[in-house]
Amino acid sequence: MTTLLADPYYSESNAVFRRATNQTEVMLDRLADHARDRGRITILSVGSGVGLFELPMLTRLGEEGITVARFVGVDPSAHANAVLGRKLADPGNEALDFELVATPFETYDTEARFDMVLFNHVFEYLAGDPLTWVGKSLGLLADGGNVLLFSPNRGGINQIYQDVFAELVGAPPLFADDIEVMLDGSGIAFSMESMMATCDVSALQQLGEDPEKLMLLSFLTQRDCRDVASEVREHYVEYYLSLRQPGRNSIPHPVTLFVM
């Protein structure tokens, strides 16, 4: 049975994707804005993976003069936790107090409280009632803390991912507009901002089964494109390339930030 993209190929594909998009930089700009008035900060990152966002985040906060007093990453993937653990233990990170917990957020339990609870494109993968996880996140905040939830926008670059997710999971994923409606009816105070980034899809123009092409395509669709028929892969490729503007190799890659 075909499933959603899984480790370790997920992590390899994510790395290729991160090199193709400037979305990380756009997101880090906003995250730094929300942390800049703090000299010290504690962070819980939900779905921390191999740290492709978290490691640049820690570097960026350091550049802003913000001390990360404690960093906790929660991710169900033992593979991802092991990779991130090795990176966080590298020389230069000796002063960082960190913990990685190999469990789904749904079952994560702690007495600790955090200045920031971060969801980086992972909220849509949580099982059960989304408002339950919002409430749990708010309950993990220290006084004056915030939940920062980055969510994909519907359609465009995420259209095939939406279709694949619905096909394989049996229900569509949450997108930013779904979260907005959910929060509007919840009584929870929040702000939201949609930000534009771009993704370079020139790798998709490679012929045949070029490894970088397949990894970028796999991450964009969230399915292992090594295992799908070539005509299906090329249909995906044609769709993404059709989103380009004339003379450009990049396509729009918007993201929405919710702050609670």
TORBADREN-140525 format. One record per residue: residue number from 1; residue in three letters; z, x, y of N, C-alpha, C, O in turn. Coordinates in pm, whole numbers, always signed. Layout:
// residues N
   seq   type      nup    neast   nnorth     caup   caeast   canorth      cup    ceast   cnorth      oup    oeast   onorth
   NUM    Ala        Z        X        Y        Z        X         Y        Z        X        Y        Z        X        Y
...
// end
This chain:
// residues 260
   seq   type      nup    neast   nnorth     caup   caeast   canorth      cup    ceast   cnorth      oup    oeast   onorth
     1    Met       +0      +84     -121       +0       +0        +0       +0      +87     +125      +80     +180     +137
     2    Thr      -89      +58     +218      -93     +130      +343      +29      +93     +428      +64      -24     +439
     3    Thr      +91     +194     +488     +210     +170      +570     +190     +232     +707      +92     +302     +732
     4    Leu     +285     +205     +795     +284     +270      +924     +303     +420     +907     +357     +465     +805
     5    Leu     +260     +496    +1004     +264     +641      +999     +407     +690     +974     +501     +642    +1037
     6    Ala     +424     +784     +881     +556     +830      +842     +564     +983     +845     +462    +1051     +841
     7    Asp     +686    +1034     +853     +708    +1179      +849     +669    +1235     +713     +674    +1164     +613
     8    Pro     +629    +1366     +710     +621    +1459      +823     +491    +1449     +903     +479    +1510    +1009
     9    Tyr     +393    +1373     +852     +265    +1365      +923     +281    +1298    +1058     +206    +1327    +1152
    10    Tyr     +378    +1208    +1069     +408    +1145     +1199     +438    +1251    +1303     +383    +1248    +1413
    11    Ser     +527    +1344    +1268     +568    +1446     +1364     +452    +1537    +1401     +437    +1574    +1517
    12    Glu     +370    +1574    +1303     +254    +1659     +1330     +156    +1586    +1423     +102    +1646    +1516
    13    Ser     +133    +1459    +1397      +41    +1381     +1479      +97    +1359    +1619      +23    +1360    +1717
    14    Asn     +228    +1338    +1627     +294    +1319     +1755     +277    +1442    +1843     +257    +1431    +1964
    15    Ala     +285    +1561    +1782     +269    +1684     +1858     +129    +1693    +1919     +114    +1733    +2034
    16    Val      +26    +1656    +1841     -111    +1655     +1892     -125    +1554    +2005     -185    +1583    +2108
    17    Phe      -69    +1437    +1986      -73    +1332     +2088       -6    +1377    +2217      -58    +1354    +2326
    18    Arg     +111    +1442    +2205     +185    +1486     +2324     +106    +1588    +2404     +118    +1593    +2527
    19    Arg      +26    +1668    +2336      -57    +1765     +2409     -172    +1697    +2482     -227    +1752    +2578
    20    Ala     -208    +1577    +2438     -323    +1507     +2496     -286    +1416    +2612     -373    +1377    +2691
    21    Thr     -158    +1382    +2625     -118    +1285     +2727      -26    +1349    +2830      +49    +1441    +2799
    22    Asn      -33    +1300    +2953      +62    +1342     +3057     +174    +1240    +3074     +248    +1245    +3172
    23    Gln     +185    +1147    +2978     +287    +1043     +2991     +428    +1101    +2990     +516    +1052    +3060
    24    Thr     +450    +1206    +2910     +583    +1267     +2906     +626    +1313    +3045     +740    +1289    +3085
    25    Glu     +536    +1378    +3118     +570    +1426     +3252     +601    +1310    +3346     +695    +1316    +3426
    26    Val     +522    +1203    +3337     +546    +1085     +3421     +683    +1026    +3390     +757     +989    +3481
    27    Met     +716    +1016    +3262     +845     +960     +3221     +961    +1049    +3264    +1065    +1000    +3309
    28    Leu     +943    +1181    +3249    +1050    +1273     +3288    +1077    +1267    +3437    +1192    +1283    +3480
    29    Asp     +974    +1245    +3517     +994    +1231     +3660    +1090    +1116    +3690    +1181    +1129    +3771
    30    Arg    +1067    +1002    +3624    +1153     +885     +3650    +1292     +905    +3592    +1392     +867    +3654
    31    Leu    +1300     +964    +3474    +1431     +989     +3413    +1514    +1080    +3503    +1633    +1056    +3523
    32    Ala    +1451    +1185    +3556    +1523    +1277     +3644    +1571    +1206    +3770    +1680    +1235    +3821
    33    Asp    +1490    +1112    +3821    +1532    +1035     +3938    +1662     +962    +3912    +1748     +953    +4000
    34    His    +1678     +910    +3790    +1797     +831     +3757    +1918     +919    +3723    +2032     +871    +3723
    35    Ala    +1893    +1046    +3696    +2004    +1136     +3659    +2043    +1230    +3772    +2145    +1298    +3763
    36    Arg    +1962    +1235    +3879    +1975    +1340     +3980    +2108    +1336    +4055    +2154    +1439    +4103
    37    Asp    +2169    +1219    +4066    +2294    +1210     +4142    +2416    +1246    +4057    +2529    +1230    +4101
    38    Arg    +2393    +1294    +3935    +2502    +1332     +3846    +2501    +1484    +3828    +2396    +1543    +3803
    39    Gly    +2617    +1546    +3839    +2624    +1689     +3810    +2629    +1717    +3662    +2581    +1819    +3615
    40    Arg    +2690    +1623    +3588    +2703    +1635     +3442    +2666    +1500    +3380    +2689    +1395    +3440
    41    Ile    +2610    +1504    +3263    +2565    +1380     +3200    +2576    +1390    +3049    +2554    +1497    +2991
    42    Thr    +2611    +1280    +2986    +2609    +1271     +2840    +2498    +1174    +2802    +2479    +1071    +2868
    43    Ile    +2424    +1207    +2696    +2304    +1133     +2662    +2304    +1096    +2514    +2333    +1180    +2427
    44    Leu    +2273     +972    +2487    +2241     +926     +2351    +2094     +892    +2348    +2049     +803    +2420
    45    Ser    +2018     +963    +2265    +1875     +936     +2249    +1852     +865    +2117    +1878     +921    +2011
    46    Val    +1804     +743    +2124    +1777     +663     +2004    +1634     +691    +1958    +1539     +674    +2034
    47    Gly    +1620     +733    +1832    +1489     +769     +1782    +1445     +904    +1837    +1332     +919    +1884
    48    Ser    +1534    +1002    +1831    +1509    +1133     +1893    +1402    +1213    +1822    +1346    +1306    +1881
    49    Gly    +1371    +1181    +1697    +1263    +1247     +1626    +1280    +1398    +1622    +1391    +1448    +1605
    50    Val    +1169    +1470    +1637    +1174    +1617     +1637    +1193    +1673    +1778    +1185    +1794    +1799
    51    Gly    +1218    +1584    +1874    +1253    +1628     +2008    +1136    +1656    +2100    +1151    +1730    +2198
    52    Leu    +1020    +1597    +2072     +903    +1624     +2156     +921    +1571    +2298     +856    +1619    +2391
    53    Phe    +1006    +1472    +2316    +1044    +1428     +2450    +1179    +1487    +2491    +1198    +1526    +2606
    54    Glu    +1271    +1493    +2396    +1408    +1532     +2427    +1420    +1677    +2471    +1497    +1707    +2563
    55    Leu    +1346    +1768    +2410    +1355    +1909     +2449    +1304    +1933    +2591    +1371    +2000    +2669
    56    Pro    +1185    +1878    +2627    +1145    +1889     +2769    +1243    +1819    +2864    +1262    +1864    +2977
    57    Met    +1305    +1710    +2817    +1404    +1640     +2899    +1522    +1731    +2930    +1567    +1740    +3044
    58    Leu    +1574    +1798    +2827    +1689    +1887     +2848    +1652    +2001    +2942    +1732    +2040    +3027
    59    Thr    +1531    +2054    +2928    +1485    +2160     +3018    +1474    +2107    +3161    +1519    +2172    +3255
    60    Arg    +1414    +1990    +3176    +1394    +1933     +3309    +1528    +1906    +3378    +1544    +1936    +3496
    61    Leu    +1623    +1852    +3305    +1753    +1824     +3365    +1821    +1953    +3409    +1886    +1957    +3513
    62    Gly    +1806    +2059    +3328    +1861    +2188     +3367    +1798    +2239    +3494    +1866    +2296    +3580
    63    Glu    +1668    +2220    +3507    +1597    +2263     +3628    +1644    +2186    +3751    +1640    +2236    +3863
    64    Glu    +1690    +2063    +3728    +1740    +1979     +3838    +1886    +2010    +3870    +1944    +1949    +3959
    65    Gly    +1945    +2106    +3798    +2084    +2140     +3822    +2182    +2045    +3758    +2299    +2039    +3797
    66    Ile    +2136    +1968    +3658    +2220    +1869     +3590    +2265    +1928    +3457    +2181    +1967    +3375
    67    Thr    +2395    +1935    +3434    +2449    +1986     +3308    +2456    +1873    +3206    +2517    +1770    +3232
    68    Val    +2394    +1893    +3092    +2407    +1796     +2982    +2534    +1833    +2904    +2534    +1928    +2825
    69    Ala    +2640    +1758    +2928    +2769    +1789     +2868    +2769    +1761    +2718    +2839    +1828    +2642
    70    Arg    +2690    +1663    +2677    +2679    +1632     +2534    +2550    +1555    +2510    +2513    +1468    +2589
    71    Phe    +2483    +1590    +2403    +2359    +1523     +2363    +2373    +1476    +2219    +2406    +1555    +2130
    72    Val    +2348    +1348    +2196    +2351    +1292     +2062    +2215    +1229    +2033    +2167    +1146    +2110
    73    Gly    +2154    +1269    +1924    +2029    +1209     +1880    +2051    +1128    +1754    +2114    +1175    +1659
    74    Val    +2000    +1006    +1753    +2011     +918     +1637    +1871     +888    +1587    +1788     +835    +1660
    75    Asp    +1845     +922    +1461    +1712     +901     +1404    +1727     +887    +1252    +1800     +965    +1191
    76    Pro    +1660     +789    +1191    +1674     +771     +1046    +1603     +877     +964    +1625     +886     +843
    77    Ser    +1518     +959    +1025    +1440    +1058      +951    +1518    +1188     +934    +1548    +1256    +1032
    78    Ala    +1552    +1221     +809    +1620    +1347      +782    +1530    +1465     +819    +1578    +1568     +868
    79    His    +1400    +1450     +796    +1305    +1556      +830    +1309    +1584     +981    +1320    +1699    +1023
    80    Ala    +1300    +1478    +1061    +1299    +1494     +1207    +1429    +1555    +1256    +1428    +1643    +1342
    81    Asn    +1541    +1510    +1202    +1671    +1564     +1243    +1682    +1712    +1211    +1737    +1789    +1290
    82    Ala    +1630    +1752    +1096    +1637    +1893     +1058    +1554    +1980    +1153    +1597    +2087    +1194
    83    Val    +1434    +1931    +1187    +1348    +2006     +1279    +1413    +2018    +1416    +1419    +2126    +1474
    84    Leu    +1463    +1906    +1469    +1526    +1909     +1600    +1652    +1994    +1598    +1680    +2066    +1694
    85    Gly    +1729    +1985    +1491    +1851    +2066     +1481    +1822    +2214    +1490    +1896    +2287    +1557
    86    Arg    +1715    +2260    +1424    +1679    +2402     +1431    +1640    +2441    +1573    +1676    +2550    +1620
    87    Lys    +1568    +2354    +1641    +1525    +2385     +1778    +1644    +2388    +1874    +1651    +2474    +1962
    88    Leu    +1738    +2295    +1856    +1853    +2292     +1945    +1948    +2408    +1920    +2026    +2445    +2008
    89    Ala    +1941    +2467    +1800    +2026    +2581     +1766    +1963    +2714    +1806    +2025    +2819    +1787
    90    Asp    +1842    +2711    +1861    +1775    +2833     +1904    +1856    +2904    +2013    +1930    +2839    +2088
    91    Pro    +1841    +3038    +2023    +1904    +3109     +2135    +1862    +3048    +2268    +1746    +3012    +2287
    92    Gly    +1956    +3038    +2358    +1931    +2975     +2487    +1993    +2838    +2497    +2012    +2786    +2606
    93    Asn    +2025    +2780    +2380    +2090    +2648     +2379    +2236    +2656    +2337    +2297    +2555    +2304
    94    Glu    +2293    +2779    +2338    +2428    +2796     +2286    +2531    +2709    +2356    +2630    +2668    +2295
    95    Ala    +2508    +2681    +2483    +2607    +2604     +2559    +2596    +2455    +2537    +2682    +2379    +2582
    96    Leu    +2492    +2410    +2467    +2471    +2266     +2450    +2557    +2212    +2338    +2551    +2260    +2224
    97    Asp    +2636    +2112    +2369    +2715    +2040     +2268    +2627    +1926    +2217    +2601    +1830    +2291
    98    Phe    +2581    +1935    +2092    +2490    +1833     +2043    +2530    +1787    +1903    +2598    +1858    +1829
    99    Glu    +2485    +1668    +1871    +2505    +1609     +1738    +2382    +1528    +1704    +2331    +1453    +1788
   100    Leu    +2335    +1541    +1581    +2223    +1462     +1532    +2272    +1379    +1415    +2332    +1430    +1321
   101    Val    +2244    +1250    +1423    +2295    +1156     +1323    +2177    +1093    +1251    +2094    +1026    +1313
   102    Ala    +2169    +1113    +1121    +2057    +1062     +1042    +2088     +920     +994    +2129     +898     +880
   103    Thr    +2067     +826    +1084    +2091     +686     +1052    +2010     +599    +1147    +1980     +642    +1258
   104    Pro    +1974     +478    +1106    +1912     +386     +1201    +2011     +347    +1311    +2132     +343    +1288
   105    Phe    +1959     +320    +1429    +2046     +276     +1538    +2121     +149    +1501    +2234     +128    +1545
   106    Glu    +2059      +65    +1419    +2121      -61     +1382    +2256      -41    +1313    +2343     -128    +1323
   107    Thr    +2274      +71    +1244    +2399      +97     +1172    +2482     +208    +1237    +2589     +243    +1187
   108    Tyr    +2433     +264    +1347    +2505     +372     +1414    +2635     +319    +1474    +2637     +213    +1535
   109    Asp    +2744     +396    +1456    +2874     +355     +1506    +2945     +477    +1564    +2948     +583    +1503
   110    Thr    +3002     +461    +1681    +3072     +571     +1745    +3172     +516    +1846    +3155     +407    +1900
   111    Glu    +3278     +593    +1871    +3373     +559     +1977    +3332     +623    +2109    +3390     +593    +2214
   112    Ala    +3233     +712    +2105    +3190     +782     +2226    +3118     +687    +2321    +3063     +585    +2279
   113    Arg    +3121     +723    +2448    +3049     +648     +2549    +2961     +747    +2628    +2996     +864    +2645
   114    Phe    +2847     +697    +2675    +2744     +785     +2730    +2703     +742    +2870    +2710     +624    +2906
   115    Asp    +2661     +841    +2948    +2609     +811     +3081    +2467     +757    +3074    +2423     +684    +3163
   116    Met    +2395     +792    +2968    +2259     +744     +2951    +2233     +715    +2802    +2257     +800    +2716
   117    Val    +2184     +595    +2774    +2131     +562     +2642    +1981     +549    +2658    +1933     +467    +2737
   118    Leu    +1906     +629    +2584    +1762     +642     +2602    +1686     +587    +2482    +1714     +621    +2368
   119    Phe    +1588     +501    +2511    +1491     +455     +2411    +1353     +501    +2458    +1302     +450    +2558
   120    Asn    +1294     +595    +2387    +1163     +646     +2423    +1061     +592    +2323    +1035     +653    +2219
   121    His    +1004     +477    +2355     +903     +414     +2268     +955     +391    +2125     +880     +409    +2029
   122    Val    +1080     +354    +2112    +1134     +327     +1978    +1193     +187    +1967    +1218     +139    +1857
   123    Phe    +1216     +120    +2081    +1284       -8     +2077    +1208     -109    +1992    +1269     -194    +1926
   124    Glu    +1075     -100    +1994     +993     -198     +1921    +1004     -182    +1771     +959     -270    +1696
   125    Tyr    +1063      -71    +1724    +1073      -49     +1579    +1208      -94    +1522    +1227      -90    +1400
   126    Leu    +1301     -135    +1607    +1431     -179     +1558    +1418     -314    +1488    +1346     -402    +1533
   127    Ala    +1490     -328    +1378    +1485     -453     +1302    +1587     -552    +1356    +1693     -513    +1405
   128    Gly    +1555     -681    +1348    +1649     -784     +1389    +1630     -829    +1533    +1522     -811    +1591
   129    Asp    +1735     -887    +1589    +1730     -947     +1723    +1734     -838    +1830    +1833     -766    +1840
   130    Pro    +1628     -825    +1911    +1627     -719     +2013    +1744     -728    +2110    +1796     -625    +2154
   131    Leu    +1786     -850    +2145    +1897     -862     +2240    +2027     -807    +2181    +2114     -763    +2256
   132    Thr    +2040     -810    +2049    +2157     -750     +1986    +2162     -601    +2016    +2269     -547    +2044
   133    Trp    +2047     -535    +2011    +2043     -390     +2033    +2057     -356    +2181    +2108     -250    +2216
   134    Val    +2012     -446    +2268    +2039     -427     +2411    +2189     -434    +2435    +2246     -349    +2503
   135    Gly    +2252     -536    +2378    +2397     -550     +2395    +2473     -432    +2338    +2569     -385    +2398
   136    Lys    +2430     -384    +2221    +2495     -267     +2161    +2480     -146    +2253    +2575      -69    +2271
   137    Ser    +2362     -128    +2310    +2336      -15     +2398    +2425      -21    +2521    +2485      +80    +2560
   138    Leu    +2434     -139    +2582    +2518     -154     +2701    +2664     -126    +2667    +2738      -72    +2749
   139    Gly    +2706     -162    +2545    +2843     -136     +2502    +2873      +10    +2478    +2989      +48    +2467
   140    Leu    +2769      +94    +2470    +2788     +237     +2448    +2788     +316    +2579    +2798     +439    +2578
   141    Leu    +2777     +246    +2692    +2772     +314     +2821    +2911     +343    +2876    +3002     +262    +2865
   142    Ala    +2924     +461    +2936    +3041     +492     +3018    +3028     +418    +3150    +2922     +366    +3183
   143    Asp    +3137     +413    +3226    +3132     +348     +3357    +3022     +411    +3442    +3014     +533    +3454
   144    Gly    +2938     +326    +3499    +2830     +374     +3583    +2707     +422    +3509    +2612     +470    +3570
   145    Gly    +2708     +410    +3376    +2595     +456     +3296    +2481     +356    +3295    +2494     +243    +3341
   146    Asn    +2368     +400    +3241    +2248     +316     +3235    +2178     +329    +3100    +2180     +435    +3037
   147    Val    +2116     +221    +3059    +2019     +223     +2949    +1882     +242    +3010    +1843     +168    +3100
   148    Leu    +1807     +340    +2963    +1668     +362     +3004    +1580     +334    +2884    +1590     +402    +2781
   149    Leu    +1494     +235    +2898    +1411     +190     +2787    +1264     +201    +2827    +1216     +123    +2910
   150    Phe    +1194     +296    +2770    +1050     +311     +2793     +976     +231    +2686    +1000     +247    +2567
   151    Ser     +884     +146    +2731     +815      +55     +2638     +665      +61    +2661     +620      +73    +2775
   152    Pro     +586      +52    +2554     +440      +51     +2570     +391      -79    +2632     +451     -184    +2615
   153    Asn     +281      -71    +2704     +217     -188     +2761     +118     -247    +2661      +57     -175    +2583
   154    Arg     +102     -377    +2665      +14     -447     +2572     -134     -419    +2604     -172     -400    +2719
   155    Gly     -215     -416    +2498     -360     -404     +2515     -403     -261    +2543     -323     -168    +2533
   156    Gly     -530     -244    +2580     -581     -112     +2614     -559      -11    +2504     -600      -33    +2390
   157    Ile     -495      +99    +2537     -471     +205     +2441     -387     +159    +2322     -392     +220    +2215
   158    Asn     -309      +51    +2341     -220       +3     +2235     -275     -115    +2156     -205     -170    +2072
   159    Gln     -400     -155    +2182     -453     -274     +2115     -465     -255    +1964     -423     -342    +1888
   160    Ile     -521     -143    +1919     -536     -123     +1774     -400     -105    +1709     -376     -155    +1599
   161    Tyr     -310      -33    +1776     -173      -23     +1725     -111     -161    +1706      -46     -187    +1605
   162    Gln     -131     -248    +1803      -79     -385     +1792     -136     -455    +1669      -62     -519    +1595
   163    Asp     -266     -442    +1648     -330     -508     +1533     -282     -450    +1401     -256     -523    +1306
   164    Val     -272     -316    +1396     -228     -249     +1273      -84     -287    +1241      -52     -316    +1126
   165    Phe       +2     -286    +1341     +143     -321     +1321     +155     -462    +1266     +229     -486    +1171
   166    Ala      +82     -555    +1327      +88     -695     +1281      +37     -708    +1138      +91     -785    +1059
   167    Glu      -67     -632    +1105     -125     -636      +970      -27     -581     +866      -10     -640     +759
   168    Leu      +37     -470     +897     +120     -401      +799     +263     -453     +794     +326     -452     +688
   169    Val     +315     -498     +908     +453     -544      +915     +463     -695     +900     +566     -748     +856
   170    Gly     +357     -765     +939     +357     -910      +929     +397     -979    +1057     +405    -1102    +1061
   171    Ala     +423     -902    +1162     +458     -958     +1293     +418     -856    +1398     +417     -736    +1370
   172    Pro     +384     -901    +1518     +344     -806     +1622     +463     -727    +1674     +577     -773    +1664
   173    Pro     +438     -607    +1728     +547     -529     +1789     +585     -586    +1924     +513     -666    +1983
   174    Leu     +700     -542    +1973     +741     -577     +2109     +665     -490    +2208     +649     -369    +2187
   175    Phe     +620     -552    +2316     +562     -478     +2425     +642     -505    +2551     +734     -586    +2552
   176    Ala     +606     -435    +2658     +685     -444     +2780     +696     -587    +2832     +802     -628    +2879
   177    Asp     +586     -664    +2824     +594     -801     +2877     +686     -888    +2791     +749     -980    +2843
   178    Asp     +693     -860    +2660     +787     -933     +2574     +931     -901    +2613    +1016     -990    +2619
   179    Ile     +957     -774    +2639    +1093     -734     +2676    +1132     -795    +2810    +1246     -836    +2830
   180    Glu    +1037     -800    +2903    +1066     -861     +3033    +1106    -1008    +3017    +1205    -1052    +3076
   181    Val    +1031    -1083    +2937    +1064    -1224     +2914    +1202    -1237    +2848    +1282    -1322    +2887
   182    Met    +1228    -1152    +2750    +1356    -1154     +2680    +1471    -1128    +2776    +1572    -1199    +2773
   183    Leu    +1458    -1027    +2860    +1566     -993     +2952    +1581    -1097    +3062    +1692    -1125    +3107
   184    Asp    +1468    -1154    +3106    +1475    -1260     +3208    +1562    -1376    +3162    +1634    -1435    +3243
   185    Gly    +1558    -1408    +3035    +1633    -1522     +2985    +1772    -1488    +2935    +1843    -1574    +2884
   186    Ser    +1811    -1360    +2950    +1937    -1315     +2890    +2054    -1312    +2988    +2170    -1311    +2946
   187    Gly    +2026    -1310    +3117    +2131    -1293     +3215    +2170    -1148    +3237    +2260    -1121    +3317
   188    Ile    +2105    -1055    +3169    +2132     -912     +3184    +2058     -860    +3307    +1938     -883    +3321
   189    Ala    +2128     -791    +3394    +2065     -734     +3513    +1978     -615    +3473    +2021     -529    +3397
   190    Phe    +1856     -611    +3525    +1767     -500     +3493    +1666     -481    +3604    +1642     -570    +3685
   191    Ser    +1607     -363    +3607    +1491     -337     +3690    +1381     -285    +3599    +1408     -236    +3490
   192    Met    +1256     -296    +3644    +1144     -248     +3564    +1038     -189    +3655    +1023     -229    +3771
   193    Glu     +965      -93    +3601     +859      -27     +3675     +751      +14    +3577     +779      +78    +3476
   194    Ser     +627      -22    +3606     +514      +20     +3525     +452     +144    +3589     +426     +148    +3709
   195    Met     +428     +246    +3506     +377     +374     +3554     +248     +408    +3481     +233     +377    +3363
   196    Met     +155     +470    +3551      +27     +503     +3491      +23     +650    +3450      +60     +739    +3526
   197    Ala      -23     +672    +3329      -51     +806     +3278     -189     +800    +3214     -254     +695    +3213
   198    Thr     -234     +913    +3162     -364     +918     +3094     -352     +994    +2964     -261    +1074    +2945
   199    Cys     -446     +968    +2874     -451    +1037     +2745     -593    +1092    +2726     -691    +1018    +2735
   200    Asp     -603    +1221    +2701     -731    +1287     +2678     -774    +1261    +2533     -706    +1302    +2439
   201    Val     -887    +1193    +2516     -934    +1156     +2382    -1055    +1237    +2340    -1129    +1195    +2251
   202    Ser    -1078    +1354    +2403    -1195    +1433     +2369    -1193    +1479    +2224    -1298    +1500    +2164
   203    Ala    -1073    +1496    +2164    -1064    +1536     +2023    -1130    +1434    +1932    -1175    +1468    +1823
   204    Leu    -1135    +1308    +1975    -1194    +1203     +1891    -1346    +1216    +1880    -1408    +1150    +1798
   205    Gln    -1406    +1301    +1962    -1550    +1321     +1957    -1591    +1424    +1850    -1710    +1445    +1825
   206    Gln    -1491    +1488    +1788    -1522    +1582     +1680    -1583    +1507    +1562    -1551    +1391    +1538
   207    Leu    -1671    +1573    +1489    -1739    +1510     +1377    -1650    +1508    +1252    -1563    +1594    +1234
   208    Gly    -1674    +1409    +1168    -1612    +1405     +1035    -1462    +1395    +1039    -1405    +1319    +1117
   209    Glu    -1397    +1474     +951    -1252    +1465      +933    -1181    +1584     +994    -1094    +1646     +931
   210    Asp    -1218    +1616    +1117    -1150    +1722     +1190    -1000    +1693    +1195     -962    +1582    +1234
   211    Pro     -913    +1789    +1158     -768    +1761     +1149     -707    +1711    +1279     -627    +1617    +1277
   212    Glu     -743    +1773    +1392     -684    +1729     +1519     -732    +1588    +1555     -655    +1508    +1607
   213    Lys     -857    +1558    +1526     -910    +1425     +1550     -831    +1322    +1469     -792    +1218    +1521
   214    Leu     -807    +1351    +1341     -736    +1256     +1255     -591    +1240    +1297     -536    +1130    +1288
   215    Met     -528    +1349    +1343     -389    +1337     +1385     -376    +1256    +1513     -286    +1172    +1525
   216    Leu     -465    +1280    +1610     -460    +1200     +1732     -489    +1054    +1702     -422     +965    +1753
   217    Leu     -589    +1029    +1619     -623     +892     +1583     -510     +825    +1507     -482     +707    +1528
   218    Ser     -444     +900    +1420     -333     +844     +1343     -218     +805    +1434     -157     +699    +1415
   219    Phe     -188     +888    +1533      -76     +852     +1619     -110     +736    +1710      -25     +650    +1736
   220    Leu     -232     +732    +1759     -272     +621     +1846     -266     +488    +1772     -228     +386    +1829
   221    Thr     -305     +488    +1644     -308     +364     +1567     -180     +339    +1490     -155     +227    +1445
   222    Gln      -96     +445    +1474      +27     +439     +1396       +3     +411    +1247      +87     +354    +1179
   223    Arg     -114     +453    +1199     -138     +451     +1055     -203     +584    +1017     -270     +646    +1099
   224    Asp     -183     +626     +893     -237     +754      +848     -387     +739     +828     -433     +685     +727
   225    Cys     -464     +787     +925     -608     +766      +922     -680     +855     +822     -802     +844     +805
   226    Arg     -608     +943     +756     -668    +1017      +645     -693     +924     +526     -775     +953     +440
   227    Asp     -620     +812     +524     -623     +723      +408     -705     +597     +430     -704     +508     +345
   228    Val     -774     +587     +542     -854     +467      +566    -1002     +501     +553    -1041     +617     +565
   229    Ala    -1082     +400     +529    -1226     +420      +510    -1288     +480     +635    -1244     +452     +747
   230    Ser    -1390     +564     +615    -1451     +633      +728    -1508     +536     +831    -1503     +563     +951
   231    Glu    -1562     +423     +784    -1618     +327      +880    -1509     +262     +965    -1533     +227    +1080
   232    Val    -1389     +246     +907    -1277     +193      +984    -1232     +295    +1088    -1206     +260    +1204
   233    Arg    -1223     +421    +1046    -1186     +527     +1141    -1283     +532    +1258    -1241     +543    +1373
   234    Glu    -1412     +525    +1228    -1510     +536     +1335    -1507     +413    +1426    -1538     +423    +1545
   235    His    -1471     +299    +1371    -1451     +180     +1456    -1337     +205    +1554    -1348     +171    +1672
   236    Tyr    -1228     +265    +1506    -1117     +300     +1594    -1163     +397    +1703    -1133     +379    +1821
   237    Val    -1236     +500    +1660    -1283     +602     +1755    -1368     +538    +1863    -1350     +565    +1982
   238    Glu    -1460     +453    +1823    -1549     +388     +1920    -1470     +305    +2021    -1503     +301    +2139
   239    Tyr    -1365     +240    +1972    -1285     +159     +2063    -1219     +247    +2169    -1228     +218    +2288
   240    Tyr    -1152     +354    +2126    -1083     +439     +2223    -1180     +503    +2321    -1153     +510    +2441
   241    Leu    -1294     +550    +2270    -1391     +613     +2360    -1449     +512    +2460    -1490     +549    +2570
   242    Ser    -1451     +384    +2419    -1504     +281     +2510    -1412     +258    +2630    -1454     +198    +2729
   243    Leu    -1287     +304    +2622    -1192     +285     +2732    -1208     +390    +2841    -1145     +380    +2946
   244    Arg    -1291     +491    +2817    -1311     +596     +2917    -1390     +543    +3036    -1475     +455    +3023
   245    Gln    -1359     +599    +3151    -1443     +575     +3267    -1558     +675    +3264    -1543     +783    +3206
   246    Pro    -1672     +644    +3326    -1788     +734     +3322    -1753     +875    +3366    -1690     +896    +3470
   247    Gly    -1794     +972    +3286    -1773    +1112     +3320    -1634    +1164    +3291    -1602    +1277    +3328
   248    Arg    -1550    +1086    +3225    -1413    +1129     +3197    -1386    +1126    +3046    -1445    +1048    +2972
   249    Asn    -1295    +1214    +3003    -1253    +1216     +2864    -1116    +1153    +2844    -1065    +1149    +2732
   250    Ser    -1055    +1105    +2952     -922    +1046     +2942     -929     +895    +2955    -1022     +840    +3014
   251    Ile     -830     +829    +2899     -820     +683     +2907     -683     +646    +2963     -589     +724    +2951
   252    Pro     -670     +528    +3025     -540     +488     +3083     -432     +479    +2976     -455     +430    +2865
   253    His     -314     +525    +3011     -201     +526     +2917      -74     +484    +2990      +15     +566    +3014
   254    Pro      -65     +355    +3026      +50     +308     +3104     +177     +296    +3019     +172     +285    +2896
   255    Val     +290     +299    +3087     +419     +281     +3023     +510     +208    +3121     +496     +225    +3242
   256    Thr     +602     +128    +3069     +696      +55     +3155     +837     +103    +3126     +877     +120    +3011
   257    Leu     +911     +126    +3233    +1052     +166     +3223    +1142      +49    +3263    +1128       -7    +3371
   258    Phe    +1234      +15    +3174    +1340      -82     +3203    +1470       -5    +3220    +1503      +83    +3140
   259    Val    +1544      -39    +3325    +1674      +23     +3350    +1779      -88    +3353    +1767     -186    +3427
   260    Met    +1881      -70    +3273    +1989     -170     +3265    +2124     -101    +3286    +2228     -167    +3283
// end
